[in-house]
Amino acid sequence: MKHIVVGAAGFAGRHLVRQLVRRGEKVLLVDIKPSRPMAELDRGAYIKADVCNEMELQGIPIGQDDIVHHLAARQYHERVPRANRDAWFAEVNVDGTCKLLRHMQRWGCTRMVYFSTDMVYGKPLVSPVPVTHVQEPFGPYGLSKKQSEQVCREFRNKGMSITILRPRLIVGPGRLGILEKLFFLIYWNVPVPLIGSGDNRYQMVSVHDCVSADLCALDKGLPNAEFNLGSDNPPPVKDLLRQFIQRVGSRSILCSLPAKPLKSVLRFLDEIGLPLMYREQFGIADANYIVDISKTKQELGWNPQYHDAEMLTQAYDVFVKKHSLKPRLA
């Protein structure tokens, strides 16, 4: 039996591979492109394959007892086209998922962990957001993940066991994304704009906790269910950022800006191809957005180990090293 990690060169994929190897598991790494950390894993073999290409998928040997970890996805950290975004995201996230599941089915492989997203919910109607919350995504990424989850449920009806994980914003060492823009402001002591008052709570989740949830699902036999992933007790945004600014020795101040006009500006910039944030990002930036992780704790025996402030600090340290900046101590 082996673990097949699809999207192994990605941020969460690399961390997952390392933990599987440390557990002594046999691992097959699959990605459209190689990654340097892959060569460092002496217990992991690598196959180049694109989930959108059925011919390439046929080159992946899958045994009946194998377990597939599906992390391959198009996300906002890539260069997103201005037009036809629904089709662009769906090509990998929906069609690629369907092709991968069909390939598994041909080999008689029935077990998968699928990484989805909290963006399938859209704007939260209640907080914390349960896994049963209505799914009304208001952007192409969330829509593609909603549709891919439906594909997973169709294959569940065909006898597959597919655990679906829905993480909040994944943060940790090696992942900057939208945080990079925030860190530049803070490092250079520039005022940091807040969309709205900053009294809302905007939850994150550590990449390490995402990996541990995957491993917990394995230990529980891969239940056919959906699970939210997020931190415990996230603080209000303004408190989190204010303390973080002090911790890294910055002189930046927080500036609360009216949400409605600021979102209009961000929407316009996105429409003309100069996005500072995408709609699925700024649309919930002032919302009280916490996912309910009680089911994940109870059924998987999982508990998040990292707090939001700790995640930001880890990511900031990577940012400083990436840009060869001199750390500033508070």
Contacts in CASP RR format, 6 or more apart in sequence:
PFRMAT RR
TARGET T0000
AUTHOR 0000-0000-0000
METHOD contacts of the structure
MODEL  1
MKHIVVGAAGFAGRHLVRQLVRRGEKVLLVDIKPSRPMAELDRGAYIKAD
VCNEMELQGIPIGQDDIVHHLAARQYHERVPRANRDAWFAEVNVDGTCKL
LRHMQRWGCTRMVYFSTDMVYGKPLVSPVPVTHVQEPFGPYGLSKKQSEQ
VCREFRNKGMSITILRPRLIVGPGRLGILEKLFFLIYWNVPVPLIGSGDN
RYQMVSVHDCVSADLCALDKGLPNAEFNLGSDNPPPVKDLLRQFIQRVGS
RSILCSLPAKPLKSVLRFLDEIGLPLMYREQFGIADANYIVDISKTKQEL
GWNPQYHDAEMLTQAYDVFVKKHSLKPRLA
1 26 0 8 1.000
1 63 0 8 1.000
1 65 0 8 1.000
1 66 0 8 1.000
1 67 0 8 1.000
2 25 0 8 1.000
2 26 0 8 1.000
2 27 0 8 1.000
2 28 0 8 1.000
2 63 0 8 1.000
2 66 0 8 1.000
2 67 0 8 1.000
3 20 0 8 1.000
3 25 0 8 1.000
3 26 0 8 1.000
3 27 0 8 1.000
3 28 0 8 1.000
3 66 0 8 1.000
3 67 0 8 1.000
3 68 0 8 1.000
3 69 0 8 1.000
4 27 0 8 1.000
4 28 0 8 1.000
4 30 0 8 1.000
4 60 0 8 1.000
4 62 0 8 1.000
4 66 0 8 1.000
4 67 0 8 1.000
4 68 0 8 1.000
4 69 0 8 1.000
5 13 0 8 1.000
5 16 0 8 1.000
5 17 0 8 1.000
5 20 0 8 1.000
5 27 0 8 1.000
5 28 0 8 1.000
5 29 0 8 1.000
5 30 0 8 1.000
5 69 0 8 1.000
5 71 0 8 1.000
6 30 0 8 1.000
6 31 0 8 1.000
6 51 0 8 1.000
6 68 0 8 1.000
6 69 0 8 1.000
6 70 0 8 1.000
6 71 0 8 1.000
6 72 0 8 1.000
6 100 0 8 1.000
7 13 0 8 1.000
7 30 0 8 1.000
7 31 0 8 1.000
7 32 0 8 1.000
7 70 0 8 1.000
7 71 0 8 1.000
7 72 0 8 1.000
8 14 0 8 1.000
8 16 0 8 1.000
8 17 0 8 1.000
8 29 0 8 1.000
8 30 0 8 1.000
8 31 0 8 1.000
8 35 0 8 1.000
8 38 0 8 1.000
8 46 0 8 1.000
8 71 0 8 1.000
9 29 0 8 1.000
9 31 0 8 1.000
9 32 0 8 1.000
9 33 0 8 1.000
9 34 0 8 1.000
9 35 0 8 1.000
9 38 0 8 1.000
10 31 0 8 1.000
10 35 0 8 1.000
10 71 0 8 1.000
11 170 0 8 1.000
11 174 0 8 1.000
11 175 0 8 1.000
11 207 0 8 1.000
12 71 0 8 1.000
12 115 0 8 1.000
12 170 0 8 1.000
12 207 0 8 1.000
12 210 0 8 1.000
12 211 0 8 1.000
13 69 0 8 1.000
13 71 0 8 1.000
14 35 0 8 1.000
14 37 0 8 1.000
15 207 0 8 1.000
15 208 0 8 1.000
15 210 0 8 1.000
15 211 0 8 1.000
16 69 0 8 1.000
16 71 0 8 1.000
16 211 0 8 1.000
16 214 0 8 1.000
17 27 0 8 1.000
17 29 0 8 1.000
17 37 0 8 1.000
17 38 0 8 1.000
17 41 0 8 1.000
17 44 0 8 1.000
18 37 0 8 1.000
18 41 0 8 1.000
19 211 0 8 1.000
19 212 0 8 1.000
19 215 0 8 1.000
20 27 0 8 1.000
20 215 0 8 1.000
21 27 0 8 1.000
21 41 0 8 1.000
21 43 0 8 1.000
21 44 0 8 1.000
23 215 0 8 1.000
24 43 0 8 1.000
25 43 0 8 1.000
26 43 0 8 1.000
26 44 0 8 1.000
27 41 0 8 1.000
27 43 0 8 1.000
27 44 0 8 1.000
27 45 0 8 1.000
28 44 0 8 1.000
28 45 0 8 1.000
28 46 0 8 1.000
28 47 0 8 1.000
28 60 0 8 1.000
28 61 0 8 1.000
29 38 0 8 1.000
29 41 0 8 1.000
29 44 0 8 1.000
29 45 0 8 1.000
29 46 0 8 1.000
29 47 0 8 1.000
30 46 0 8 1.000
30 47 0 8 1.000
30 48 0 8 1.000
30 49 0 8 1.000
30 60 0 8 1.000
30 72 0 8 1.000
31 38 0 8 1.000
31 46 0 8 1.000
31 48 0 8 1.000
31 49 0 8 1.000
31 72 0 8 1.000
32 48 0 8 1.000
32 49 0 8 1.000
32 50 0 8 1.000
32 51 0 8 1.000
32 72 0 8 1.000
33 48 0 8 1.000
34 46 0 8 1.000
34 48 0 8 1.000
38 44 0 8 1.000
38 46 0 8 1.000
47 59 0 8 1.000
47 60 0 8 1.000
48 56 0 8 1.000
49 56 0 8 1.000
49 57 0 8 1.000
49 59 0 8 1.000
49 60 0 8 1.000
50 56 0 8 1.000
50 57 0 8 1.000
51 57 0 8 1.000
51 72 0 8 1.000
51 92 0 8 1.000
51 96 0 8 1.000
51 97 0 8 1.000
51 99 0 8 1.000
51 100 0 8 1.000
52 91 0 8 1.000
52 92 0 8 1.000
52 95 0 8 1.000
52 96 0 8 1.000
52 99 0 8 1.000
54 99 0 8 1.000
54 103 0 8 1.000
57 99 0 8 1.000
57 100 0 8 1.000
57 103 0 8 1.000
58 103 0 8 1.000
60 103 0 8 1.000
61 107 0 8 1.000
62 68 0 8 1.000
62 103 0 8 1.000
62 104 0 8 1.000
62 107 0 8 1.000
62 108 0 8 1.000
62 109 0 8 1.000
63 107 0 8 1.000
63 108 0 8 1.000
63 109 0 8 1.000
64 107 0 8 1.000
64 108 0 8 1.000
64 109 0 8 1.000
64 110 0 8 1.000
65 109 0 8 1.000
66 109 0 8 1.000
66 111 0 8 1.000
67 111 0 8 1.000
67 112 0 8 1.000
67 113 0 8 1.000
67 218 0 8 1.000
67 222 0 8 1.000
68 100 0 8 1.000
68 104 0 8 1.000
68 109 0 8 1.000
68 111 0 8 1.000
68 112 0 8 1.000
68 113 0 8 1.000
69 112 0 8 1.000
69 113 0 8 1.000
69 115 0 8 1.000
69 214 0 8 1.000
70 97 0 8 1.000
70 100 0 8 1.000
70 112 0 8 1.000
70 113 0 8 1.000
70 114 0 8 1.000
70 115 0 8 1.000
71 115 0 8 1.000
72 92 0 8 1.000
72 96 0 8 1.000
72 100 0 8 1.000
73 92 0 8 1.000
73 93 0 8 1.000
73 115 0 8 1.000
73 145 0 8 1.000
74 88 0 8 1.000
74 89 0 8 1.000
74 91 0 8 1.000
74 92 0 8 1.000
74 93 0 8 1.000
74 141 0 8 1.000
74 144 0 8 1.000
75 141 0 8 1.000
76 141 0 8 1.000
76 177 0 8 1.000
76 178 0 8 1.000
76 278 0 8 1.000
76 280 0 8 1.000
76 281 0 8 1.000
77 177 0 8 1.000
80 88 0 8 1.000
80 275 0 8 1.000
80 278 0 8 1.000
81 88 0 8 1.000
82 271 0 8 1.000
82 273 0 8 1.000
85 139 0 8 1.000
85 140 0 8 1.000
86 140 0 8 1.000
86 143 0 8 1.000
86 144 0 8 1.000
88 140 0 8 1.000
89 140 0 8 1.000
89 141 0 8 1.000
89 142 0 8 1.000
89 143 0 8 1.000
89 144 0 8 1.000
90 140 0 8 1.000
90 143 0 8 1.000
90 144 0 8 1.000
90 147 0 8 1.000
93 141 0 8 1.000
93 144 0 8 1.000
93 145 0 8 1.000
93 147 0 8 1.000
93 148 0 8 1.000
94 144 0 8 1.000
94 147 0 8 1.000
94 148 0 8 1.000
94 151 0 8 1.000
97 114 0 8 1.000
97 148 0 8 1.000
97 151 0 8 1.000
97 152 0 8 1.000
98 148 0 8 1.000
98 151 0 8 1.000
101 112 0 8 1.000
101 151 0 8 1.000
101 152 0 8 1.000
101 155 0 8 1.000
101 160 0 8 1.000
104 110 0 8 1.000
104 112 0 8 1.000
104 160 0 8 1.000
105 155 0 8 1.000
105 158 0 8 1.000
105 160 0 8 1.000
110 159 0 8 1.000
110 160 0 8 1.000
110 161 0 8 1.000
111 160 0 8 1.000
111 161 0 8 1.000
111 162 0 8 1.000
111 222 0 8 1.000
112 152 0 8 1.000
112 160 0 8 1.000
112 161 0 8 1.000
112 162 0 8 1.000
112 163 0 8 1.000
112 222 0 8 1.000
113 162 0 8 1.000
113 163 0 8 1.000
113 165 0 8 1.000
113 214 0 8 1.000
113 217 0 8 1.000
113 218 0 8 1.000
113 222 0 8 1.000
114 148 0 8 1.000
114 149 0 8 1.000
114 152 0 8 1.000
114 162 0 8 1.000
114 163 0 8 1.000
114 164 0 8 1.000
114 165 0 8 1.000
115 165 0 8 1.000
115 167 0 8 1.000
115 210 0 8 1.000
115 214 0 8 1.000
116 145 0 8 1.000
116 148 0 8 1.000
116 149 0 8 1.000
116 164 0 8 1.000
116 165 0 8 1.000
116 166 0 8 1.000
116 226 0 8 1.000
117 141 0 8 1.000
117 142 0 8 1.000
117 145 0 8 1.000
117 166 0 8 1.000
117 167 0 8 1.000
118 129 0 8 1.000
118 166 0 8 1.000
118 167 0 8 1.000
118 168 0 8 1.000
118 228 0 8 1.000
118 289 0 8 1.000
118 291 0 8 1.000
119 137 0 8 1.000
119 139 0 8 1.000
119 141 0 8 1.000
119 142 0 8 1.000
119 145 0 8 1.000
119 280 0 8 1.000
120 135 0 8 1.000
120 137 0 8 1.000
120 142 0 8 1.000
120 145 0 8 1.000
120 146 0 8 1.000
120 149 0 8 1.000
120 166 0 8 1.000
121 129 0 8 1.000
121 133 0 8 1.000
121 134 0 8 1.000
121 135 0 8 1.000
121 136 0 8 1.000
121 137 0 8 1.000
122 135 0 8 1.000
122 136 0 8 1.000
122 137 0 8 1.000
122 138 0 8 1.000
122 142 0 8 1.000
122 280 0 8 1.000
122 284 0 8 1.000
123 136 0 8 1.000
123 138 0 8 1.000
123 283 0 8 1.000
123 284 0 8 1.000
123 287 0 8 1.000
124 133 0 8 1.000
124 284 0 8 1.000
124 287 0 8 1.000
124 288 0 8 1.000
124 289 0 8 1.000
125 133 0 8 1.000
125 134 0 8 1.000
126 133 0 8 1.000
127 201 0 8 1.000
127 288 0 8 1.000
127 289 0 8 1.000
127 290 0 8 1.000
128 290 0 8 1.000
128 291 0 8 1.000
128 292 0 8 1.000
128 293 0 8 1.000
129 228 0 8 1.000
129 289 0 8 1.000
129 290 0 8 1.000
129 291 0 8 1.000
129 292 0 8 1.000
130 228 0 8 1.000
130 292 0 8 1.000
130 295 0 8 1.000
131 166 0 8 1.000
131 225 0 8 1.000
131 226 0 8 1.000
131 227 0 8 1.000
131 228 0 8 1.000
131 292 0 8 1.000
131 295 0 8 1.000
135 146 0 8 1.000
137 143 0 8 1.000
137 145 0 8 1.000
137 146 0 8 1.000
137 280 0 8 1.000
138 279 0 8 1.000
138 280 0 8 1.000
138 283 0 8 1.000
139 279 0 8 1.000
139 280 0 8 1.000
140 280 0 8 1.000
141 278 0 8 1.000
141 280 0 8 1.000
142 280 0 8 1.000
149 164 0 8 1.000
149 226 0 8 1.000
152 160 0 8 1.000
152 162 0 8 1.000
152 164 0 8 1.000
153 162 0 8 1.000
155 162 0 8 1.000
156 162 0 8 1.000
156 224 0 8 1.000
161 221 0 8 1.000
161 222 0 8 1.000
161 223 0 8 1.000
161 224 0 8 1.000
162 222 0 8 1.000
162 224 0 8 1.000
163 217 0 8 1.000
163 222 0 8 1.000
163 223 0 8 1.000
163 224 0 8 1.000
163 225 0 8 1.000
163 227 0 8 1.000
164 225 0 8 1.000
164 226 0 8 1.000
164 227 0 8 1.000
165 210 0 8 1.000
165 213 0 8 1.000
165 214 0 8 1.000
165 217 0 8 1.000
165 226 0 8 1.000
165 227 0 8 1.000
165 229 0 8 1.000
166 226 0 8 1.000
166 227 0 8 1.000
166 228 0 8 1.000
166 229 0 8 1.000
166 291 0 8 1.000
167 205 0 8 1.000
167 210 0 8 1.000
167 228 0 8 1.000
167 229 0 8 1.000
167 230 0 8 1.000
168 203 0 8 1.000
168 204 0 8 1.000
168 205 0 8 1.000
168 228 0 8 1.000
168 229 0 8 1.000
168 230 0 8 1.000
168 231 0 8 1.000
168 289 0 8 1.000
168 291 0 8 1.000
169 202 0 8 1.000
169 203 0 8 1.000
169 204 0 8 1.000
169 205 0 8 1.000
170 204 0 8 1.000
170 205 0 8 1.000
170 206 0 8 1.000
170 207 0 8 1.000
170 210 0 8 1.000
171 179 0 8 1.000
171 204 0 8 1.000
171 205 0 8 1.000
171 206 0 8 1.000
171 207 0 8 1.000
171 308 0 8 1.000
171 311 0 8 1.000
171 312 0 8 1.000
171 314 0 8 1.000
171 315 0 8 1.000
172 206 0 8 1.000
172 207 0 8 1.000
172 208 0 8 1.000
172 306 0 8 1.000
172 311 0 8 1.000
172 314 0 8 1.000
172 315 0 8 1.000
172 318 0 8 1.000
173 207 0 8 1.000
173 314 0 8 1.000
173 315 0 8 1.000
173 317 0 8 1.000
173 318 0 8 1.000
174 315 0 8 1.000
174 318 0 8 1.000
175 207 0 8 1.000
175 315 0 8 1.000
175 318 0 8 1.000
176 183 0 8 1.000
176 315 0 8 1.000
176 318 0 8 1.000
176 319 0 8 1.000
176 322 0 8 1.000
178 277 0 8 1.000
178 281 0 8 1.000
179 312 0 8 1.000
179 315 0 8 1.000
179 316 0 8 1.000
179 319 0 8 1.000
180 319 0 8 1.000
181 276 0 8 1.000
182 192 0 8 1.000
183 315 0 8 1.000
183 316 0 8 1.000
183 319 0 8 1.000
184 190 0 8 1.000
185 191 0 8 1.000
185 192 0 8 1.000
185 252 0 8 1.000
186 192 0 8 1.000
186 244 0 8 1.000
186 245 0 8 1.000
186 248 0 8 1.000
186 250 0 8 1.000
186 252 0 8 1.000
186 316 0 8 1.000
187 248 0 8 1.000
187 250 0 8 1.000
187 319 0 8 1.000
187 320 0 8 1.000
187 325 0 8 1.000
187 328 0 8 1.000
189 250 0 8 1.000
189 251 0 8 1.000
189 252 0 8 1.000
190 252 0 8 1.000
191 252 0 8 1.000
191 253 0 8 1.000
191 254 0 8 1.000
191 255 0 8 1.000
192 241 0 8 1.000
192 245 0 8 1.000
192 252 0 8 1.000
192 253 0 8 1.000
192 254 0 8 1.000
192 255 0 8 1.000
193 255 0 8 1.000
193 257 0 8 1.000
193 262 0 8 1.000
194 237 0 8 1.000
194 238 0 8 1.000
194 241 0 8 1.000
194 254 0 8 1.000
194 255 0 8 1.000
194 256 0 8 1.000
194 257 0 8 1.000
195 257 0 8 1.000
195 259 0 8 1.000
195 262 0 8 1.000
195 263 0 8 1.000
195 282 0 8 1.000
195 285 0 8 1.000
195 286 0 8 1.000
196 256 0 8 1.000
196 257 0 8 1.000
196 258 0 8 1.000
196 259 0 8 1.000
196 262 0 8 1.000
196 285 0 8 1.000
196 286 0 8 1.000
197 238 0 8 1.000
197 256 0 8 1.000
197 286 0 8 1.000
198 236 0 8 1.000
198 237 0 8 1.000
198 238 0 8 1.000
198 254 0 8 1.000
198 256 0 8 1.000
198 286 0 8 1.000
199 236 0 8 1.000
199 237 0 8 1.000
199 238 0 8 1.000
200 236 0 8 1.000
200 237 0 8 1.000
200 286 0 8 1.000
200 287 0 8 1.000
200 288 0 8 1.000
200 289 0 8 1.000
201 234 0 8 1.000
201 235 0 8 1.000
201 236 0 8 1.000
201 237 0 8 1.000
201 288 0 8 1.000
201 289 0 8 1.000
201 290 0 8 1.000
202 234 0 8 1.000
202 237 0 8 1.000
202 284 0 8 1.000
202 285 0 8 1.000
202 287 0 8 1.000
202 289 0 8 1.000
203 230 0 8 1.000
203 231 0 8 1.000
203 234 0 8 1.000
203 289 0 8 1.000
203 290 0 8 1.000
203 291 0 8 1.000
203 308 0 8 1.000
204 230 0 8 1.000
204 231 0 8 1.000
204 234 0 8 1.000
204 308 0 8 1.000
204 311 0 8 1.000
204 312 0 8 1.000
205 229 0 8 1.000
205 230 0 8 1.000
205 231 0 8 1.000
205 304 0 8 1.000
205 306 0 8 1.000
205 311 0 8 1.000
206 231 0 8 1.000
206 304 0 8 1.000
206 305 0 8 1.000
206 306 0 8 1.000
206 310 0 8 1.000
206 311 0 8 1.000
206 314 0 8 1.000
208 305 0 8 1.000
208 306 0 8 1.000
209 229 0 8 1.000
209 230 0 8 1.000
209 231 0 8 1.000
209 302 0 8 1.000
209 304 0 8 1.000
209 305 0 8 1.000
209 306 0 8 1.000
210 229 0 8 1.000
212 302 0 8 1.000
212 305 0 8 1.000
213 227 0 8 1.000
213 229 0 8 1.000
213 296 0 8 1.000
213 300 0 8 1.000
213 302 0 8 1.000
216 300 0 8 1.000
216 301 0 8 1.000
216 302 0 8 1.000
217 223 0 8 1.000
217 227 0 8 1.000
217 300 0 8 1.000
220 299 0 8 1.000
220 300 0 8 1.000
220 301 0 8 1.000
223 299 0 8 1.000
223 300 0 8 1.000
225 295 0 8 1.000
225 299 0 8 1.000
227 293 0 8 1.000
227 295 0 8 1.000
227 296 0 8 1.000
227 299 0 8 1.000
227 300 0 8 1.000
227 302 0 8 1.000
228 291 0 8 1.000
228 292 0 8 1.000
228 293 0 8 1.000
228 295 0 8 1.000
228 296 0 8 1.000
229 291 0 8 1.000
229 293 0 8 1.000
229 296 0 8 1.000
229 304 0 8 1.000
230 291 0 8 1.000
230 293 0 8 1.000
230 304 0 8 1.000
231 304 0 8 1.000
231 306 0 8 1.000
231 307 0 8 1.000
231 308 0 8 1.000
231 311 0 8 1.000
232 293 0 8 1.000
232 303 0 8 1.000
232 304 0 8 1.000
232 307 0 8 1.000
233 307 0 8 1.000
234 240 0 8 1.000
234 290 0 8 1.000
234 307 0 8 1.000
234 308 0 8 1.000
235 308 0 8 1.000
235 309 0 8 1.000
238 254 0 8 1.000
238 256 0 8 1.000
240 308 0 8 1.000
240 309 0 8 1.000
240 312 0 8 1.000
241 254 0 8 1.000
242 254 0 8 1.000
243 309 0 8 1.000
244 309 0 8 1.000
244 312 0 8 1.000
244 313 0 8 1.000
244 316 0 8 1.000
245 252 0 8 1.000
245 254 0 8 1.000
246 330 0 8 1.000
247 309 0 8 1.000
247 313 0 8 1.000
247 330 0 8 1.000
248 313 0 8 1.000
248 316 0 8 1.000
248 327 0 8 1.000
248 328 0 8 1.000
248 330 0 8 1.000
249 328 0 8 1.000
249 329 0 8 1.000
249 330 0 8 1.000
250 328 0 8 1.000
259 285 0 8 1.000
259 286 0 8 1.000
262 282 0 8 1.000
263 282 0 8 1.000
263 283 0 8 1.000
266 275 0 8 1.000
266 276 0 8 1.000
266 277 0 8 1.000
266 279 0 8 1.000
266 282 0 8 1.000
267 279 0 8 1.000
267 282 0 8 1.000
269 275 0 8 1.000
269 276 0 8 1.000
270 277 0 8 1.000
270 278 0 8 1.000
270 279 0 8 1.000
277 285 0 8 1.000
293 302 0 8 1.000
293 304 0 8 1.000
296 302 0 8 1.000
297 303 0 8 1.000
317 327 0 8 1.000
319 325 0 8 1.000
320 326 0 8 1.000
320 327 0 8 1.000
END
